[in-house]
Amino acid sequence: MKIEKNTMVSLIYELREKDQKGRVIEKLNEQNPLSFLYGSGSLLPVFESNIHELVPGDEFGFAMTSAEAYGERREEMVVDVPISVFKTEDGKLNEEICQVGNIVPMMDEQGNHLNGVVNEINDEFIIMDFNHPMAGVDLYFTGKVLSVRMATEEEIAGQSHSCSSCGSHSDGCGGCH
């Protein structure tokens, strides 16, 4: 069976930075494959277009520019958040959350959920980076299709979502996230 809309796909891949010789970002093996509903919009469009109509056993390899993947890094996504946002009721800084390198779930003024990385803490602000962790990074995928089958009605209705670097929009994803 070919990979087409509304098929459940299971595959493994190795994701590298830039090209075939780049730093390995993520590697999935047969014990931990990526399984997803093809055509559901949960993966990056360029990823889906590169595996379209492949069958079990087919191997793939393709590059993706940062613009096609997670976009370019944008300086306006690095913001100064008032330190008061992170203070407890007794006026002390919540040190469990406020550590350089921590990923902190936040919400913007429109109610959109965002993950920000704490870059710096000073007396007035927590400087946070809301760029996607792989923004500005060209990607290179190699992998193999393990299985393809028709999705069930429940899977099509949205019961089956996976998380991976290749584009899931789920909150809390590793590498993406």
C-alpha positions, 0 to 999 in steps of 0.5 A, a space after each residue: 500500500 502507498 502512503 496517501 491521505 488517511 493512511 497510518 504510516 510507521 517509519 524510522 529516520 535520522 535527522 541531521 543538521 544541514 546535510 548528510 554529514 551534519 550533526 545528528 539531531 534525532 534518530 528513531 529506530 524500529 523499537 521507537 518508530 514514528 507513527 502518524 496519520 498521513 495528510 492530517 497536517 501534523 507534519 511539515 508539508 515538505 516532509 509529507 511531500 517527500 514521502 508521498 506514495 512510498 511503500 513499506 521498505 522504501 528508503 528516503 533521503 531529502 533536504 529541507 531548508 530552514 524556511 521550509 522547516 521551522 523558519 528563520 530565527 527572528 530577533 523579535 521572538 527574543 523578548 524581555 518578560 518582566 520578572 514580576 510575571 515569575 514571582 510567587 504570591 510572597 514576592 519571591 522569584 519562582 526559582 524552579 521555573 526561572 533557570 537559564 536553559 529551562 523551557 517555560 510554557 507561556 501564553 501570549 495576549 491572544 491566548 496562544 500557547 508558546 514555549 520560551 527558553 530562559 536565556 538570561 535573568 537580571 533584576 528586572 527581566 527574564 530574557 526569553 527566546 520564543 523561536 522554535 528550537 530548530 528555527 534557522 536550521 537546514 535539515 536533512 532526513 534519511 529513513 525507511 518506511 516500515 508500514 502503511 495501512 488504511 487509517 481507522 475512523 477513530 484515527 481519522 477523527 484525530 485520536 492518533 498523533 505523534 510527536 517528533 522533530 519532523 513537525 508535530 504541533 503538539 505541545 511539549 514535543 522534544 526537539 521542537 517542540 
